[in-house]
Amino acid sequence: MKSQSTRQRFANATPVALPTMGLVLACLGLDTPAVSADGFRADLTLAGRFDERPATGTDTPWVGSVTPQVGFSRHAAYARYDAEAHRRFDSLGGDVSPRPASDVARISFLGSSSENLDWELNGSYYRARDPLDQDPRFTASPGITQTSRGLARLSLWRGEAMYEAQNHDNTAPQLADAWSQEGTATIYPLRTPQGAWLVTGRYQDWTVEQVRTLTAVTGLTGYRRYHSPTFSSEVEMGAVSLRTPADGTQDPQFAWSVGVNGLAGALGLPFDSQLRVGRDVTTNGRAELSRDVGGLKITAGYTRKVEALGGRFSTPAIHDYASVGMENSRLPVVLTFEGSYGHSKPREGGDAIETMRASGGMSRALRPWLTGRAGYSFLRQRDLGGTEFRRGRAEVSLTASLQ
């Protein structure tokens, strides 16, 4: 019975999946240096994968896919530009023509033309029917989801400003759509090379199903101290005013914020770091740790904040999100790993949802224009009220690049 089941599984494989898997695994042993350069590029990825999931209807666990991708990158002394977009087409269950499965677009602009001027602009867009391809910061949802995020930041000698927005839409009728935005402006009434006094104003709102469910206006004042060119700390205190449709505008509450940049380096650790803890709508925080040297990249991060997640959340939720990533290109093959954990709980009470994701793989340049990769991805989502969803995926691919 076991051998018959195995033959049946391989007989149901798509024409793309099995030849691609064999070719990639055979070629990963070749030794050809990779070539990367700034400028425009175009990629075409041919992949085969096996999805570990319960069989439903005519679904087959074997899937072949084709993914065209375009991108641009420019890394100069004082600026860095990266942009990419791709669409994946899946061939399912013997279909003659593949169907669009996911769209992903990312853009990132970073610049620092002087010690008194730096700026950042980044954004991302996900459209997917596959939970493993959805935005990892959100809980996985059935049907087609669309998620977009954007951030703009400008820092000058006399102040800084930041605007961030995110949107989440679902096709499933039982799930909610959501939108949120945040704008922050800080001025320095008095600034010296050793420190600066701060006055900060912040506006936030969260909208679910076209209803503005929560609004917050925060005012803070404090002091930032520059201990060294790479190490600084700051403390701010003030008040926050909340408004909800049910309660109207509430009395101001005490708000505070503490931040430290470069603490890991000041302690002698070989990492770049940022840390901020505060309270306005709720107790919130952000921590980042990174290292990029000699072909080894390590990142770790954690955020806790109120977000309009939508999906199964009809009100803003307190969202904890932790992630870690690693890439090692100093070996004959490039090894990568990414993992994340999210815990979301409605701000006004209700069941929480936790989401765990992990992916890892190895890739190798088979030719200057051809790369082979093998990897595995995993998703587990659990409603703390009792239900659970999980999915795993093994995939191999060949990517041809034109630069």
Phi, psi and omega per residue, in radians:
M1 nan -0.640 -3.130
K2 -1.137 -0.793 -3.132
S3 -1.168 -0.603 3.110
Q4 -1.161 -0.722 3.098
S5 -1.100 -0.672 3.135
T6 -1.144 -0.753 3.123
R7 -1.099 -0.665 -3.137
Q8 -1.145 -0.730 3.119
R9 -1.058 -0.767 -3.128
F10 -1.259 -0.487 3.101
A11 -1.220 -0.479 3.133
N12 -1.497 -0.053 -3.103
A13 -1.139 2.523 3.099
T14 -1.200 2.732 -3.123
P15 -1.067 -0.460 -3.098
V16 -1.392 -0.627 -2.891
A17 -1.117 -1.001 -2.984
L18 -1.215 -0.793 3.093
P19 -1.029 -0.662 3.126
T20 -1.121 -0.768 3.141
M21 -1.052 -0.817 -3.132
G22 -1.126 -0.714 -3.120
L23 -1.148 -0.761 -3.120
V24 -1.154 -0.825 -3.107
L25 -1.111 -0.558 3.104
A26 -1.272 -0.595 -3.046
C27 -1.500 -0.236 -3.114
L28 -1.120 -0.259 3.104
G29 -1.491 -0.124 3.134
L30 -1.257 2.818 -3.073
D31 -2.237 1.675 3.105
T32 -2.365 2.248 -3.094
P33 -1.176 2.601 3.105
A34 -1.548 2.661 3.114
V35 -2.216 2.211 3.090
S36 -2.294 2.543 -3.090
A37 -2.658 2.751 3.046
D38 -1.241 2.804 3.099
G39 2.056 -2.975 3.135
F40 -1.361 2.628 3.082
R41 -2.575 2.727 3.079
A42 -2.362 2.298 -3.116
D43 -2.151 2.658 2.999
L44 -2.374 2.096 -3.086
T45 -1.939 2.234 3.044
L46 -1.916 2.140 -2.994
A47 -2.388 2.701 2.970
G48 -2.309 2.474 -3.079
R49 -2.536 2.797 3.074
F50 -2.116 2.071 3.141
D51 -1.690 2.185 3.053
E52 -1.514 1.758 -3.126
R53 -2.752 2.737 3.111
P54 -1.082 2.372 3.113
A55 -1.266 2.264 3.117
T56 -2.287 2.162 3.109
G57 1.104 -2.239 -3.119
T58 -1.676 0.123 -3.125
D59 -1.036 2.452 3.059
T60 -2.050 2.511 3.139
P61 -1.260 -0.277 -3.137
W62 -1.622 2.235 -3.085
V63 -2.374 2.342 2.994
G64 -1.834 2.608 -3.106
S65 -2.549 2.698 3.049
V66 -2.238 2.290 -3.080
T67 -2.299 1.790 2.973
P68 -1.393 2.528 -3.091
Q69 -2.543 2.477 3.040
V70 -2.192 2.663 -3.124
G71 -2.794 2.937 3.089
F72 -2.576 2.436 3.081
S73 -2.528 2.575 3.104
R74 -2.649 2.003 -3.123
H75 -2.048 1.764 -3.138
A76 -1.895 -3.106 -3.060
A77 -1.134 -0.663 -3.041
Y78 -2.077 0.124 -3.139
A79 -2.694 2.680 3.129
R80 -2.472 2.210 -3.112
Y81 -2.191 2.269 3.089
D82 -2.451 2.361 3.074
A83 -2.622 2.486 3.106
E84 -2.734 2.683 3.084
A85 -2.641 2.464 3.082
H86 -2.584 2.720 3.046
R87 -2.246 2.276 3.131
R88 -1.805 2.336 3.079
F89 -1.956 2.269 -3.141
D90 -1.881 2.510 3.024
S91 -1.910 1.947 -3.000
L92 -2.008 2.364 2.943
G93 0.901 0.667 3.090
G94 1.405 0.208 3.087
D95 -1.047 2.471 -3.125
V96 -1.195 -0.761 -3.107
S97 -1.995 2.391 3.111
P98 -1.226 2.707 3.131
R99 -1.966 2.592 3.083
P100 -1.080 2.290 -3.106
A101 -1.954 -0.617 -3.120
S102 -2.779 2.615 3.012
D103 -2.211 2.343 3.116
V104 -2.385 2.316 3.068
A105 -2.394 2.408 3.121
R106 -2.415 2.581 3.093
I107 -2.538 2.465 -3.125
S108 -2.609 2.139 3.068
F109 -2.150 2.164 3.094
L110 -2.226 2.386 -3.138
G111 -2.602 2.639 3.086
S112 -2.662 1.523 -3.054
S113 -1.363 -0.281 3.082
S114 -2.782 3.037 3.138
E115 -1.216 -0.238 -3.124
N116 -1.894 0.079 -3.110
L117 -2.523 2.086 2.976
D118 -2.555 2.712 -3.061
W119 -2.582 2.827 -3.111
E120 -2.607 2.441 3.066
L121 -2.521 2.091 3.095
N122 -2.558 2.725 -3.130
G123 -2.804 2.823 3.111
S124 -2.570 2.672 3.117
Y125 -2.478 2.254 3.084
Y126 -2.177 2.331 2.961
R127 -2.363 2.031 -3.000
A128 -2.664 2.603 2.992
R129 -1.821 -0.081 -3.092
D130 -1.813 2.114 -3.119
P131 -0.992 -0.539 -3.139
L132 -1.265 -0.280 -3.138
D133 -1.815 0.000 -3.136
Q134 -1.344 2.882 3.115
D135 -0.982 2.087 -3.059
P136 -1.138 -0.303 -3.121
R137 -1.350 -0.231 3.133
F138 -1.837 2.791 3.030
T139 -1.206 2.525 -3.140
A140 -1.180 2.474 -3.076
S141 -2.349 2.599 3.053
P142 -1.288 2.852 3.141
G143 1.356 -2.890 3.137
I144 -1.611 2.258 3.091
T145 -2.058 2.590 3.047
Q146 -2.217 2.206 -3.114
T147 -2.300 2.308 3.077
S148 -2.347 2.503 3.116
R149 -2.372 2.574 3.085
G150 -2.625 2.531 3.126
L151 -2.509 2.350 3.048
A152 -2.268 2.346 -3.105
R153 -2.483 2.418 3.113
L154 -2.360 2.288 3.141
S155 -2.179 2.199 -3.141
L156 -2.166 3.094 3.126
W157 -1.119 -0.653 -3.063
R158 -1.750 0.087 3.127
G159 2.949 3.126 3.114
E160 -2.627 2.722 -3.128
A161 -2.504 2.620 -3.130
M162 -2.569 2.448 3.044
Y163 -2.345 2.322 -3.126
E164 -2.395 2.430 3.136
A165 -2.520 2.672 3.068
Q166 -2.591 2.636 -3.101
N167 -2.438 2.487 -3.128
H168 -2.448 2.098 -3.133
D169 -2.138 2.575 3.141
N170 -2.298 2.559 3.058
T171 -1.525 -0.443 3.137
A172 -1.119 2.213 -3.020
P173 -1.145 -0.431 -3.098
Q174 -1.450 -0.057 -3.107
L175 -1.827 2.609 -3.057
A176 -1.649 2.582 2.982
D177 -1.644 2.634 -3.047
A178 -2.560 2.716 -3.141
W179 -2.593 2.467 3.060
S180 -2.567 2.733 3.107
Q181 -2.610 2.708 3.140
E182 -2.568 2.271 3.075
G183 -2.205 2.293 -3.107
T184 -2.300 2.370 3.068
A185 -2.315 2.349 3.140
T186 -2.260 2.301 3.051
I187 -2.036 2.713 3.130
Y188 -1.974 1.620 3.135
P189 -1.024 -0.593 3.121
L190 -2.454 2.206 -3.113
R191 -2.425 2.399 3.072
T192 -2.294 2.981 3.077
P193 -1.058 -0.344 -3.112
Q194 -1.627 -0.334 -3.101
G195 3.106 -3.121 -3.115
A196 -2.692 2.470 2.972
W197 -1.430 2.480 -3.030
L198 -2.080 2.484 2.931
V199 -2.298 2.057 -3.001
T200 -2.123 2.380 3.005
G201 -2.152 2.434 -3.096
R202 -2.433 2.400 3.050
Y203 -2.153 2.319 3.113
Q204 -2.393 2.505 2.969
D205 -2.568 2.677 -3.090
W206 -2.270 2.206 -3.096
T207 -2.131 2.254 3.096
V208 -2.207 2.217 -3.113
E209 0.901 0.814 3.068
Q210 1.093 0.334 3.061
V211 -2.050 2.148 3.107
R212 -1.303 1.789 -2.999
T213 -1.513 -0.356 -3.087
L214 -2.760 2.387 3.082
T215 -2.325 2.455 -3.137
A216 -2.379 2.327 3.043
V217 -2.135 2.156 -3.020
T218 -2.166 2.411 3.018
G219 -2.210 2.282 -3.089
L220 -2.374 2.694 2.991
T221 -2.498 2.565 -3.096
G222 -3.073 -2.731 -3.030
Y223 -2.457 2.432 3.059
R224 -2.003 2.308 -3.102
R225 -2.004 2.233 3.077
Y226 -1.670 1.755 -3.114
H227 -1.349 -0.542 3.092
S228 -2.766 3.023 3.124
P229 -1.028 -0.366 -3.099
T230 -2.073 0.071 -3.063
F231 -2.336 2.159 3.126
S232 -2.537 2.758 3.097
S233 -2.478 2.733 3.138
E234 -2.651 2.680 3.098
V235 -2.388 2.300 3.104
E236 -2.336 2.555 3.078
M237 -2.410 2.655 -3.133
G238 3.105 -2.463 -3.071
A239 -2.517 2.714 3.094
V240 -2.275 2.434 3.102
S241 -2.044 2.211 -3.115
L242 -1.880 2.632 3.073
R243 -2.414 2.282 3.072
T244 -2.241 2.708 3.116
P245 -1.051 -0.576 -3.089
A246 -1.367 -0.733 -3.017
D247 -1.822 -0.150 -3.081
G248 1.227 -2.724 -3.139
T249 -1.382 2.211 -3.102
Q250 -1.641 2.837 3.095
D251 -1.097 2.538 3.124
P252 -1.032 2.532 3.116
Q253 -2.110 2.754 -3.125
F254 -1.173 2.368 3.102
A255 -2.304 2.626 -3.124
W256 -2.672 2.860 3.132
S257 -2.708 2.399 3.084
V258 -2.276 2.279 -3.128
G259 -2.357 2.566 3.095
V260 -2.433 2.219 3.064
N261 -2.006 2.322 3.071
G262 1.440 0.347 -3.106
L263 -1.154 -0.689 -3.129
A264 -1.054 -0.762 3.107
G265 -1.129 -0.676 3.122
A266 -1.131 -0.474 3.108
L267 -1.523 0.051 3.125
G268 1.520 0.175 3.126
L269 -1.556 2.481 -3.063
P270 -1.449 0.963 -3.126
F271 -2.404 2.629 2.897
D272 -1.534 2.438 -3.042
S273 -2.534 2.643 3.000
Q274 -2.435 2.486 -3.138
L275 -2.542 2.313 3.074
R276 -2.547 2.331 3.096
V277 -2.323 2.446 -3.136
G278 -2.883 -3.079 3.066
R279 -2.554 2.229 2.940
D280 -2.395 -1.536 3.042
V281 -1.171 -0.700 3.059
T282 -2.624 3.045 3.010
T283 -1.184 2.196 -3.052
N284 -2.296 2.912 3.139
G285 -2.923 2.832 3.083
R286 -2.627 2.324 3.100
A287 -2.410 2.396 3.132
E288 -2.394 2.462 3.130
L289 -2.465 2.306 -3.101
S290 -2.643 2.722 3.061
R291 -2.647 2.305 -3.128
D292 -2.471 1.755 -3.110
V293 -2.731 2.409 3.016
G294 1.009 0.604 3.137
G295 1.484 0.021 3.110
L296 -1.962 2.120 3.119
K297 -2.093 2.225 3.119
I298 -2.291 2.284 3.086
T299 -2.360 2.548 3.049
A300 -2.591 2.486 -3.116
G301 -2.677 2.768 3.104
Y302 -2.604 2.378 3.037
T303 -2.366 2.571 2.996
R304 -2.398 2.099 -3.104
K305 -2.831 2.936 3.041
V306 -1.479 2.235 -3.118
E307 -2.366 2.611 3.001
A308 -1.578 1.606 -3.049
L309 -1.475 -0.424 -3.087
G310 1.152 -2.606 -3.106
G311 1.119 -2.118 3.135
R312 -1.467 -0.004 -3.135
F313 -1.792 2.006 3.137
S314 -1.605 -0.004 3.065
T315 -2.352 2.841 3.058
P316 -0.992 2.560 -3.066
A317 -2.121 2.601 2.978
I318 -1.427 2.033 -2.961
H319 -2.036 2.080 3.002
D320 -1.797 2.281 -3.104
Y321 -2.447 2.149 3.113
A322 -2.153 2.458 -3.116
S323 -2.506 2.700 3.079
V324 -2.515 2.519 3.126
G325 -2.516 2.612 3.128
M326 -2.564 2.430 3.024
E327 -2.440 2.226 -3.132
N328 -2.174 1.900 3.136
S329 -1.863 0.244 3.137
R330 -1.502 -0.127 -3.141
L331 -1.647 2.983 3.062
P332 -1.026 -0.503 3.033
V333 -2.059 2.690 3.099
V334 -1.543 2.135 3.122
L335 -1.805 2.361 3.123
T336 -2.320 2.622 3.064
F337 -2.615 2.396 3.047
E338 -2.403 2.423 3.091
G339 -2.536 2.628 3.129
S340 -2.646 2.705 3.084
Y341 -2.406 2.238 3.104
G342 -2.170 2.421 3.090
H343 -2.288 2.050 -3.064
S344 -2.140 2.291 -3.124
K345 -2.412 2.274 3.121
P346 -0.945 2.390 -3.103
R347 -1.103 -0.520 -3.093
E348 -1.755 0.316 3.094
G349 1.740 2.615 -3.119
G350 2.432 3.079 -3.121
D351 -1.247 2.438 3.102
A352 -1.564 2.757 3.069
I353 -2.196 2.300 3.054
E354 -2.035 2.426 -3.074
T355 -2.232 2.225 3.111
M356 -2.101 2.268 3.117
R357 -2.247 2.556 3.055
A358 -2.666 2.510 3.079
S359 -2.626 2.551 3.114
G360 -2.670 2.764 -3.141
G361 -3.020 3.045 3.050
M362 -2.332 2.510 -3.140
S363 -2.405 2.765 -3.116
R364 -2.630 2.438 3.059
A365 -1.344 1.983 3.132
L366 -1.480 -0.546 3.025
R367 -2.528 2.909 3.088
P368 -1.001 -0.394 -3.096
W369 -1.969 0.047 -3.038
L370 -2.333 2.283 -3.135
T371 -2.246 2.356 3.050
G372 -1.874 2.551 -3.106
R373 -2.522 2.530 2.996
A374 -2.318 2.365 -3.083
G375 -2.752 3.022 -3.138
Y376 -2.449 2.422 3.115
S377 -2.217 2.614 -3.089
F378 -2.496 2.451 3.081
L379 -2.376 2.293 3.029
R380 -2.364 2.172 3.128
Q381 -2.214 2.292 -3.058
R382 -2.279 2.183 2.986
D383 -1.448 2.093 -3.085
L384 -1.140 -0.056 3.003
G385 -1.476 -0.171 3.026
G386 2.466 -0.482 -3.067
T387 -1.558 2.735 -3.104
E388 -2.522 2.530 3.100
F389 -2.358 2.405 3.091
R390 -2.552 2.711 3.096
R391 -2.730 2.449 3.064
G392 -2.199 2.734 -3.082
R393 -2.620 2.238 2.983
A394 -1.865 2.387 -3.034
E395 -2.557 2.503 2.962
V396 -2.239 2.625 -3.053
S397 -2.665 2.770 2.974
L398 -2.142 2.281 -3.125
T399 -2.126 2.109 3.053
A400 -1.723 2.312 -3.039
S401 -2.137 2.492 3.047
L402 -2.148 2.055 -3.120
Q403 -2.154 nan nan
